[in-house]
Structures are given as structure tokens and as C-alpha cells.
């Protein structure tokens, strides 16, 4: 994607724009955010709650229609 020369120029621009004093803090914050994102991606969330009394699947039999089909079937 980027060559070594493009990355070096980009790093130089970042250093000039942000300053040498603020750069370590920004890199540290980016590393912390990356670690948090990775740990959250690895941690499974809560299991979905399913109530057997409230099924989400509607079972229909052939011939069960709520309205007539429109036009010929292809």
C-alpha cells in the first residue's frame, strides 16, 4: 500500500504538525485504545435471551395465505 519513503514522509509531517512533545502521549493513547479494542473483540457478549413462550418463528403450512398471489407464478 505505502512504500517506506511515503511512510517516512508521513511520519515527518506528523512530527512537524503535532510536535515532538505531544507525539509520545498520542502514540501511547493509540496503543491503549488498540488493546481495549482487541480485548473487547475477544470477549464474548451476553448470550441472547430467548423466551420459549414467545417464538420468533412463524410456522406456515402449504395453503395458508393471508391474501391471493398477484399474477402467474414463474
C-alpha positions as CSV (number, residue, x, y, z in Angstrom):
1,X,0.0,0.0,0.0
2,X,2.6,2.6,1.1
3,X,6.3,2.3,0.5
4,X,9.0,3.1,3.0
5,X,9.6,6.6,1.6
6,X,5.9,7.5,1.8
7,X,5.7,6.3,5.4
8,X,8.9,8.3,6.3
9,X,7.4,11.5,4.8
10,X,4.1,10.9,6.6
11,X,6.0,10.4,9.9
12,X,7.9,13.6,9.3
13,X,4.7,15.6,8.6
14,X,3.1,14.2,11.8
15,X,6.1,15.2,13.9
16,X,6.1,18.7,12.4
17,X,2.4,19.2,12.8
18,X,2.0,17.6,16.3
19,X,5.3,18.5,17.8
20,X,7.9,16.2,19.4
21,X,6.5,16.7,22.9
22,X,2.9,15.6,22.2
23,X,3.8,12.6,19.9
24,X,4.7,10.0,22.7
25,X,1.4,10.7,24.5
26,X,-0.6,10.3,21.3
27,X,1.2,7.0,20.4
28,X,0.6,5.8,24.0
29,X,-3.1,6.6,23.8
30,X,-3.4,4.9,20.4
31,X,-1.8,1.8,21.8
32,X,-4.1,1.8,24.8
33,X,-7.1,2.2,22.5
34,X,-5.9,-0.7,20.3
35,X,-5.5,-3.0,23.3
36,X,-9.0,-2.2,24.6
37,X,-10.5,-2.8,21.1
38,X,-8.7,-6.1,20.8
39,X,-9.8,-7.3,24.3
40,X,-13.4,-6.2,23.6
41,X,-13.4,-8.1,20.3
42,X,-12.2,-11.3,22.0
43,X,-14.6,-11.1,24.9
44,X,-18.0,-12.7,24.1
45,X,-21.0,-10.6,24.9
46,X,-24.0,-11.8,26.9
47,X,-26.0,-14.7,25.4
48,X,-29.1,-13.7,23.6
49,X,-32.2,-14.2,25.8
50,X,-34.8,-16.4,24.1
51,X,-38.2,-16.9,25.6
52,X,-39.8,-20.3,24.6
53,X,-43.2,-18.8,25.2
54,X,-42.6,-16.1,22.6
55,X,-41.2,-17.8,19.5
56,X,-39.9,-15.7,16.6
57,X,-40.5,-18.4,14.0
58,X,-44.0,-18.5,12.4
59,X,-44.8,-21.9,11.1
60,X,-47.0,-21.9,8.0
61,X,-48.5,-24.8,6.1
62,X,-48.9,-25.0,2.4
63,X,-52.2,-23.4,1.6
64,X,-52.1,-20.8,4.4
65,X,-52.5,-17.5,2.7
66,X,-53.3,-14.0,4.0
67,X,-54.1,-12.8,0.5
68,X,-54.2,-14.1,-3.0
69,X,-51.0,-14.1,-5.0
70,X,-50.7,-11.4,-7.6
71,X,-50.1,-12.7,-11.2
72,X,-49.0,-16.0,-12.5
73,X,-46.2,-17.8,-10.7
74,X,-43.0,-18.0,-12.7
